[in-house]
């Protein structure tokens, strides 16, 4: 196994994660509850790859992905957080990293995700940034190469968490989710309409696993809109 690269200095200041700065807060507890519920959901078939998406932009899916990955790493799992949003990537900004080499690099150069993974300040958590943005976003998301990359990564890491574009905006999230073990659909109280949440959940049915749970970033876990 190749050792992860050392952290790269980015151009911005890293964003503080609530699971680090306020571990006893209600928001941090919501992420831990989500982690526990998913662990129970995977008792018969452990989940190793999870897509995190939302119905529309601005609902907090990337913040959720980062905090959820962090609490899973804090429990002792080796976690890889992948920026699968090849349209408007932001994970590199959250962790203050360079975005020159990442997911798209592995496809162009034939490398593995472990080759480009960057260890973060959170023990057991590594990040793969998006890398240079491609013109064929949806095709890459649905490609056999993407499937093989994720499958190979599960032999190195205990859990792969993939941040993707909003499911109602573009088809990338649906294409990625069809290849993964589970999906978390993020909704935001006061922003996400019930209709948008239902449409997003409906778009997922028949395309891989159904969404397990939605999460209101910074607040309580919520399942009502997915019923």
C-alpha angles and dihedrals in degrees: 000000000000116000116244116257121257118263115282122222112243131202095248140055115265116252117242115242117222090223087063103036099038107020093163095051124112090247093055090046090053090058091048090049089052090051092051094047092051090049090055091045089057099048093115095034113021114223115234102164124047129179117208116202142146137216096248138002122283099035097116102256094143093048088049092049092051095046094042091050089048095053090047089052091047088059089061101264120134101241131191117197112200127195101223093167098105092173105053108006117186109162091094089060093050091055096034094241137149113256099206098103125034144096096348090047090062090055096048098041100033094242128144126246089249088059093061099031114124120207113233135209087266110085113244092013122112128176133213109199121209098256122204112352115250128215094230102058100157094043091055092048092054096040127118088234090062091050091050092048092054093044092052091048091057088066090059103034132043094221135019117201116191123197110208139179119274111287097228094049102055139358098245096094093050091049093050095043091054088066098045136080098240147001132219113201112203120211128180122218112241093015111054112071120221089239093054091049092049092048091050092050091046091051088057097053111099091016102088125294121003116244110273100201144346122224130207103219112239093012147048129335112256132196103161097097093055096059 
